[in-house]
Every structure is written in structure tokens, then in C-alpha cells.
Amino acid sequence: AEKIQEQAEQLWSSYS
């Protein structure tokens, strides 16, 4: 599960 880490970073970036 590495793709999730990258997707999570993008999600937090959009959450800001």
C-alpha cells in the first residue's frame, strides 16, 4: 500500500 500514501498527501493538500 504505497499508492495510498501519495494519494493521502494530495488529499491533505486539498483539505488545507
C-alpha positions, 0 to 999 in steps of 0.5 A: 500500500504505497499508492495510498500514501501519495494519494493521502498527501494530495488529499491533505493538500486539498483539505488545507 
